Amino acid sequence: MEAEKCNAYVALGKTFIRWIDRNILEFFIKGLRRTKMIIEAEKEGIKLHQTTFSSLSDEKENNGLKTDKVETVVCDNDEITQSRICDGVGFQPSPKAEIVTEESSSKQLSKVKAIEARVFWNDLNENIATLSIITMALSIRCSKCGALSFLTCSVKQLSSSHCQKCSNGFSVHISPQLVHQNSNVIALLEPKGCIPLDCVLLSSKLSYTCLQCNKEAAVENVTYGISSKSWCYCCHSKCEFEIKSIRFVGDFNSIAKEDDSVPKSKQKKKKVERLMMLVEGQPLPENGTCRHYKKSYRWFRFPCCGKLYPCDLCHNDAEKEHEMKLANRMICGFCSKEQPFQKAKPCINCNENVTRVKSQFWEGGKGCRDRVVMSRSDRRKYAKCLMKTASNKHVAQLKFKDENKKE
């Protein structure tokens, strides 16, 4: 090395640590993909023949060949073998051989098409390693008529039902995912015939892993915005977390309009409604108003059932099995931001008023339209009206011009 020739000191340790720090995530992902490939191959009954580093070094010494890279292929006899490609000499796989990495990439592409359920949460005691879903209660919309339905789904099982309005069949398959510090995807949904709108967290069931003893525990009756406290059954350490919201992200246009495997119910089709989706940053349908309250721009989350409704009357029309409790959380009708209930304050995200505010000005047509009540400072109060006044000087100038024209 040049440093040895010059008898100089070079800080190789720092550069090596920086290189590891930049590439440690990539190393972890590659190792995880290879481990996942091996596990999936063992589940399908494929035998693995892994060669250790010592055996490879012995074969290199015996054969006198340099090994450049190792490729994993699937041959005709359903066995995964590893071939060493040397300088000019290598194993030529059969034309029927398929590379395992292509299969894993195709599986990953199929998973990308699924709808991601992203959870926004806080680990208050920093004692939770992972968070996962056991059962998920969903609020869904029919892909054909837009009718609202509720479906409780278990993980790794196909949950199906039909629309009560247009008898359209729909189903949802949920693949659970682990939520940790670097990932907030709690599940992958594969819906058919319906669009997921909201997760009813109060009726769902979650599980967490204790960071101290690595034991799992289940938790129920979780509410948005309220911390859930529990103690580990093994080491008795306190585990406290808070879930702010759960949002669905993905290509909703690629969802099938109907699931043919689900039988239809014999009901008459009704009027088609507009599809509704809850996307943060976009307004709610009709800005959150309903047929009961046209000046309320928000949806409410009721603690009695954990579901979203525009008002208390809409809740009573849909939920007749239990008594209503006053809502403690709401969603803004202009930006779909979920937040604690506030009676007269604007939205904490977009600063829009969630109720109609009384004003004495025009405000682009959204304020006061009555000229009697309108403020004198507003120029629309006297515009094109008999109440408009004119100055004496201006009237005198008009008379003087008329007299000059007559002369």
C-alpha positions as CSV (number, residue, x, y, z in Angstrom):
1,M,0.0,0.0,0.0
2,E,1.0,3.6,-0.5
3,A,0.5,4.4,3.2
4,E,3.0,1.6,4.2
5,K,5.6,2.9,1.7
6,C,5.3,6.4,3.0
7,N,5.1,5.2,6.6
8,A,1.8,7.2,7.1
9,Y,-1.2,6.6,9.3
10,V,-4.6,6.0,7.5
11,A,-7.9,5.8,9.4
12,L,-9.3,2.7,7.8
13,G,-11.6,1.9,10.7
14,K,-13.7,5.1,10.3
15,T,-14.2,4.6,6.6
16,F,-15.1,1.0,7.1
17,I,-17.7,1.9,9.8
18,R,-19.1,4.6,7.5
19,W,-19.4,2.1,4.6
20,I,-21.2,-0.4,6.9
21,D,-23.5,2.3,8.1
22,R,-24.5,3.3,4.5
23,N,-25.0,-0.3,3.3
24,I,-26.3,-2.2,6.4
25,L,-29.9,-1.8,5.4
26,E,-29.1,-3.2,1.9
27,F,-27.3,-6.2,3.5
28,F,-30.2,-6.8,5.8
29,I,-32.8,-6.7,2.9
30,K,-30.7,-9.1,0.8
31,G,-30.3,-11.6,3.7
32,L,-34.0,-11.4,4.4
33,R,-34.9,-12.1,0.8
34,R,-32.6,-15.1,0.7
35,T,-34.0,-16.4,4.0
36,K,-37.5,-15.9,2.7
37,M,-36.7,-17.7,-0.5
38,I,-35.3,-20.7,1.5
39,I,-38.4,-20.8,3.8
40,E,-40.8,-20.7,0.8
41,A,-38.9,-23.4,-0.9
42,E,-39.0,-25.7,2.1
43,K,-42.8,-25.1,2.4
44,E,-43.2,-26.3,-1.2
45,G,-41.3,-29.5,-0.5
46,I,-38.1,-28.5,-2.3
47,K,-34.9,-29.9,-0.7
48,L,-32.0,-27.5,-0.2
49,H,-28.4,-28.5,-0.8
50,Q,-26.3,-25.8,0.7
51,T,-22.5,-25.8,0.5
52,T,-20.5,-24.3,3.2
53,F,-17.6,-21.9,2.7
54,S,-15.0,-24.5,3.9
55,S,-16.2,-27.0,1.2
56,L,-16.0,-24.4,-1.4
57,S,-12.4,-23.5,-0.4
58,D,-11.3,-27.1,-0.4
59,E,-12.8,-27.6,-3.9
60,K,-11.0,-24.5,-5.1
61,E,-7.7,-25.8,-3.8
62,N,-8.2,-29.2,-5.3
63,N,-9.3,-28.0,-8.7
64,G,-7.2,-24.9,-8.9
65,L,-10.1,-22.9,-10.2
66,K,-11.2,-19.4,-9.1
67,T,-14.9,-19.1,-8.1
68,D,-16.4,-15.8,-9.2
69,K,-20.1,-16.1,-8.2
70,V,-22.8,-18.6,-7.1
71,E,-26.1,-18.9,-8.8
72,T,-29.1,-20.8,-7.4
73,V,-31.3,-22.6,-9.9
74,V,-34.3,-25.0,-9.8
75,C,-33.7,-28.1,-11.9
76,D,-36.1,-30.7,-13.2
77,N,-36.0,-32.9,-10.1
78,D,-37.4,-30.1,-7.9
79,E,-34.1,-29.6,-6.1
80,I,-32.2,-26.3,-5.6
81,T,-28.5,-26.7,-6.5
82,Q,-25.7,-24.2,-6.5
83,S,-23.3,-24.0,-9.4
84,R,-19.9,-22.3,-9.3
85,I,-19.0,-20.4,-12.4
86,C,-15.2,-20.5,-12.8
87,D,-12.7,-18.9,-15.2
88,G,-13.9,-20.3,-18.5
89,V,-15.6,-23.4,-16.9
90,G,-19.1,-23.5,-15.4
91,F,-22.2,-25.5,-15.0
92,Q,-24.7,-25.1,-17.8
93,P,-28.3,-25.4,-16.5
94,S,-30.9,-27.2,-18.5
95,P,-33.4,-25.1,-20.6
96,K,-36.2,-26.1,-18.2
97,A,-34.4,-24.6,-15.2
98,E,-36.0,-21.6,-13.6
99,I,-34.2,-19.1,-11.5
100,V,-35.7,-18.7,-8.0
101,T,-35.0,-15.0,-7.9
102,E,-37.5,-14.5,-10.8
103,E,-40.2,-16.4,-8.9
104,S,-39.6,-14.3,-5.7
105,S,-39.7,-11.1,-7.7
106,S,-43.0,-12.1,-9.3
107,K,-44.4,-12.8,-5.9
108,Q,-43.2,-9.4,-4.7
109,L,-44.9,-7.7,-7.7
110,S,-48.1,-9.4,-6.9
111,K,-47.9,-8.2,-3.3
112,V,-47.2,-4.6,-4.5
113,K,-50.7,-4.6,-6.2
114,A,-52.4,-5.2,-2.9
115,I,-53.8,-2.3,-0.8
116,E,-51.5,-1.4,2.1
117,A,-53.0,-0.6,5.5
118,R,-50.6,1.9,7.1
119,V,-50.9,2.6,10.9
120,F,-49.7,5.8,12.4
121,W,-48.8,5.0,16.1
122,N,-46.5,5.9,19.0
123,D,-44.7,3.6,21.3
124,L,-45.0,5.6,24.5
125,N,-42.9,3.3,26.8
126,E,-40.5,2.1,24.0
127,N,-41.1,-1.4,25.1
128,I,-42.9,-2.8,22.0
129,A,-40.8,-4.6,19.4
130,T,-43.5,-5.3,16.8
131,L,-47.2,-4.8,16.3
132,S,-49.5,-7.0,14.2
133,I,-53.1,-7.6,13.4
134,I,-55.2,-10.6,14.3
135,T,-58.7,-9.6,13.2
136,M,-59.5,-6.4,11.3
137,A,-63.0,-4.9,11.2
138,L,-63.4,-2.9,8.0
139,S,-65.8,-0.3,6.8
140,I,-66.1,-0.9,3.1
141,R,-67.9,0.6,0.1
142,C,-69.4,-1.5,-2.8
143,S,-67.5,-1.0,-6.0
144,K,-70.8,-0.9,-8.0
145,C,-73.3,1.1,-6.0
146,G,-71.2,2.6,-3.2
147,A,-73.3,1.3,-0.4
148,L,-71.7,1.2,3.0
149,S,-71.0,-2.2,4.6
150,F,-69.0,-3.6,7.6
151,L,-66.9,-6.8,7.4
152,T,-64.8,-8.5,10.1
153,C,-61.8,-10.2,8.5
154,S,-59.4,-12.8,10.0
155,V,-55.8,-12.9,8.8
156,K,-54.8,-15.4,6.1
157,Q,-58.5,-16.2,5.5
158,L,-60.9,-15.1,2.7
159,S,-63.8,-13.1,4.2
160,S,-66.7,-12.7,1.8
161,S,-70.2,-11.2,1.8
162,H,-72.6,-9.4,-0.5
163,C,-74.0,-5.9,-0.9
164,Q,-77.4,-5.4,0.7
165,K,-78.3,-2.8,-1.9
166,C,-77.2,-4.3,-5.3
167,S,-76.5,-7.9,-4.2
168,N,-72.9,-7.6,-5.5
169,G,-70.5,-10.2,-4.2
170,F,-67.3,-9.0,-2.5
171,S,-64.4,-10.5,-0.6
172,V,-61.3,-9.4,1.3
173,H,-58.1,-11.4,2.0
174,I,-55.7,-10.0,4.6
175,S,-52.0,-10.8,4.8
176,P,-50.6,-9.7,8.2
177,Q,-47.4,-7.7,8.4
178,L,-45.1,-6.7,11.2
179,V,-45.1,-3.1,12.3
180,H,-41.8,-1.9,13.7
181,Q,-39.7,1.2,13.9
182,N,-38.9,1.2,10.2
183,S,-42.2,0.0,8.8
184,N,-45.8,1.1,9.4
185,V,-47.6,-1.4,7.1
186,I,-49.7,-3.6,9.4
187,A,-51.5,-5.6,6.6
188,L,-51.8,-6.2,2.9
189,L,-55.4,-6.3,1.6
190,E,-56.6,-8.0,-1.5
191,P,-60.2,-6.7,-2.0
192,K,-62.6,-7.8,-4.7
193,G,-65.9,-6.0,-5.4
194,C,-65.4,-3.5,-2.6
195,I,-63.2,-0.6,-1.6
196,P,-61.8,-0.3,2.0
197,L,-62.8,2.9,3.6
198,D,-61.9,2.8,7.3
199,C,-60.7,0.4,10.0
200,V,-63.0,0.0,12.9
201,L,-60.3,-0.2,15.6
202,L,-62.7,-0.8,18.5
203,S,-63.9,-4.1,17.0
204,S,-60.4,-5.2,15.8
205,K,-57.9,-7.3,17.6
206,L,-54.2,-6.6,17.7
207,S,-51.1,-8.3,19.1
208,Y,-47.7,-6.9,20.2
209,T,-44.3,-8.4,21.1
210,C,-42.7,-7.4,24.3
211,L,-39.1,-6.0,23.8
212,Q,-37.9,-7.4,27.2
213,C,-38.9,-11.0,27.0
214,N,-39.9,-11.4,23.3
215,K,-43.4,-12.8,24.2
216,E,-46.6,-12.0,22.3
217,A,-49.8,-10.7,23.8
218,A,-53.2,-9.8,22.4
219,V,-55.0,-6.5,23.0
220,E,-58.6,-5.5,22.2
221,N,-60.9,-2.5,22.5
222,V,-58.3,-0.1,21.2
223,T,-59.5,3.4,20.4
224,Y,-58.0,6.0,18.1
225,G,-56.1,8.8,19.9
226,I,-56.3,7.0,23.3
227,S,-53.3,5.2,24.8
228,S,-53.7,1.4,25.3
229,K,-52.0,0.2,28.5
230,S,-51.2,-3.4,29.3
231,W,-48.7,-5.4,31.1
232,C,-46.7,-8.4,29.7
233,Y,-47.9,-11.7,31.1
234,C,-44.3,-13.0,31.3
235,C,-42.0,-10.3,32.5
236,H,-44.8,-7.9,33.8
237,S,-43.3,-4.9,32.1
238,K,-45.6,-2.1,31.0
239,C,-46.5,-1.9,27.3
240,E,-48.3,1.3,26.3
241,F,-49.0,2.5,22.7
242,E,-51.3,4.9,20.9
243,I,-52.8,4.6,17.4
244,K,-53.5,7.9,15.8
245,S,-55.1,6.6,12.5
246,I,-55.0,3.8,9.9
247,R,-55.1,4.7,6.2
248,F,-55.3,2.6,3.1
249,V,-52.8,3.2,0.3
250,G,-52.7,1.6,-3.1
251,D,-54.1,1.4,-6.6
252,F,-57.9,1.5,-6.0
253,N,-58.6,1.5,-9.7
254,S,-57.2,-2.0,-10.2
255,I,-59.7,-3.5,-7.7
256,A,-62.2,-5.9,-9.4
257,K,-65.7,-4.6,-9.6
258,E,-67.2,-8.0,-8.6
259,D,-66.1,-11.3,-7.0
260,D,-67.6,-14.1,-9.1
261,S,-66.9,-16.7,-6.4
262,V,-69.4,-15.1,-4.0
263,P,-73.1,-15.9,-4.7
264,K,-75.4,-13.0,-5.2
265,S,-78.5,-12.4,-3.1
266,K,-81.8,-12.0,-4.8
267,Q,-82.5,-8.3,-4.2
268,K,-83.6,-5.4,-6.3
269,K,-81.0,-3.0,-7.5
270,K,-81.3,0.6,-6.2
271,K,-80.0,3.9,-7.2
272,V,-76.3,4.1,-7.9
273,E,-74.3,6.3,-5.5
274,R,-70.9,7.9,-5.8
275,L,-67.9,5.9,-4.5
276,M,-66.3,7.2,-1.3
277,M,-62.7,6.9,-0.2
278,L,-61.0,8.3,2.8
279,V,-57.7,9.8,1.7
280,E,-55.9,12.3,3.9
281,G,-55.4,15.6,2.1
282,Q,-58.5,15.2,0.0
283,P,-62.0,16.4,0.9
284,L,-64.8,14.0,2.0
285,P,-67.8,13.4,-0.2
286,E,-69.9,16.6,-0.3
287,N,-67.4,18.0,2.2
288,G,-68.7,15.8,4.9
289,T,-72.3,17.1,4.8
290,C,-75.4,14.9,5.0
291,R,-79.1,15.2,4.4
292,H,-79.7,16.1,8.0
293,Y,-77.1,18.8,8.5
294,K,-76.1,20.8,5.4
295,K,-73.8,23.2,7.3
296,S,-71.7,20.6,9.1
297,Y,-68.5,19.8,7.2
298,R,-67.1,16.8,9.2
299,W,-67.6,13.2,10.1
300,F,-67.8,11.9,13.6
301,R,-66.3,8.7,15.2
302,F,-68.6,7.4,17.8
303,P,-67.0,5.6,20.8
304,C,-70.0,3.2,21.2
305,C,-69.1,1.3,18.0
306,G,-65.9,3.0,16.7
307,K,-67.5,3.7,13.3
308,L,-67.7,6.9,11.2
309,Y,-71.0,8.7,10.5
310,P,-71.7,12.3,9.3
311,C,-74.1,12.9,12.2
312,D,-76.0,11.3,15.1
313,L,-79.1,10.8,13.1
314,C,-77.2,8.8,10.4
315,H,-75.7,6.7,13.3
316,N,-79.1,6.0,14.7
317,D,-80.5,5.0,11.3
318,A,-77.7,2.5,10.7
319,E,-77.0,1.2,14.2
320,K,-80.2,0.2,16.0
321,E,-78.7,-2.5,18.3
322,H,-77.0,-0.1,20.8
323,E,-77.5,3.3,22.2
324,M,-75.5,6.2,20.8
325,K,-72.7,7.9,22.8
326,L,-71.5,11.4,22.0
327,A,-68.6,11.4,19.5
328,N,-65.1,12.3,20.9
329,R,-63.2,12.4,17.6
330,M,-64.0,13.9,14.1
331,I,-62.6,14.0,10.6
332,C,-62.4,17.3,8.7
333,G,-64.6,17.5,5.6
334,F,-62.0,19.5,3.6
335,C,-58.7,17.6,4.3
336,S,-59.9,14.2,5.9
337,K,-57.7,14.8,8.9
338,E,-58.7,12.9,12.0
339,Q,-58.5,14.9,15.2
340,P,-60.2,15.3,18.6
341,F,-63.6,16.8,18.6
342,Q,-63.7,20.6,18.8
343,K,-67.0,22.5,18.9
344,A,-66.2,25.9,17.4
345,K,-62.5,25.8,16.5
346,P,-61.2,25.4,12.9
347,C,-59.3,22.3,11.6
348,I,-55.8,21.8,13.0
349,N,-54.5,20.9,9.5
350,C,-56.2,23.1,6.9
351,N,-57.5,25.8,9.2
352,E,-61.0,25.6,7.6
353,N,-64.2,26.0,9.7
354,V,-66.0,22.7,10.1
355,T,-69.3,24.5,10.7
356,R,-71.0,27.4,8.9
357,V,-69.8,30.6,10.6
358,K,-72.0,33.7,10.7
359,S,-70.5,36.6,8.9
360,Q,-71.5,40.1,7.7
361,F,-69.5,39.9,4.5
362,W,-69.9,38.3,1.1
363,E,-66.8,36.0,1.3
364,G,-67.2,34.6,-2.2
365,G,-70.8,33.7,-1.8
366,K,-70.2,31.5,1.3
367,G,-70.9,34.3,3.8
368,C,-73.8,36.7,4.2
369,R,-76.1,37.2,1.2
370,D,-78.7,39.4,2.8
371,R,-78.1,43.0,1.9
372,V,-80.0,44.2,4.9
373,V,-77.7,42.4,7.3
374,M,-74.5,42.8,5.2
375,S,-71.9,45.2,6.5
376,R,-71.6,48.7,5.0
377,S,-67.9,48.0,4.3
378,D,-68.8,45.3,1.8
379,R,-69.0,46.8,-1.7
380,R,-71.8,44.3,-2.7
381,K,-74.3,45.9,-0.2
382,Y,-75.2,48.7,-2.6
383,A,-74.1,47.2,-5.9
384,K,-76.9,47.4,-8.6
385,C,-79.4,48.4,-6.0
386,L,-81.8,51.3,-5.3
387,M,-80.3,51.8,-1.9
388,K,-77.1,53.0,-3.6
389,T,-76.3,56.7,-2.8
390,A,-74.6,59.3,-5.0
391,S,-72.6,62.4,-4.0
392,N,-74.1,65.9,-4.7
393,K,-71.0,66.9,-6.6
394,H,-71.3,64.0,-9.0
395,V,-75.0,64.8,-9.6
396,A,-74.2,68.4,-10.2
397,Q,-71.6,67.5,-12.8
398,L,-74.1,65.3,-14.6
399,K,-76.6,68.1,-14.8
400,F,-74.0,70.5,-16.1
401,K,-73.1,68.1,-18.9
402,D,-76.7,67.7,-19.9
403,E,-77.2,71.5,-20.1
404,N,-74.1,71.9,-22.3
405,K,-75.4,69.2,-24.7
406,K,-78.8,71.0,-25.1
407,E,-77.1,74.3,-25.9
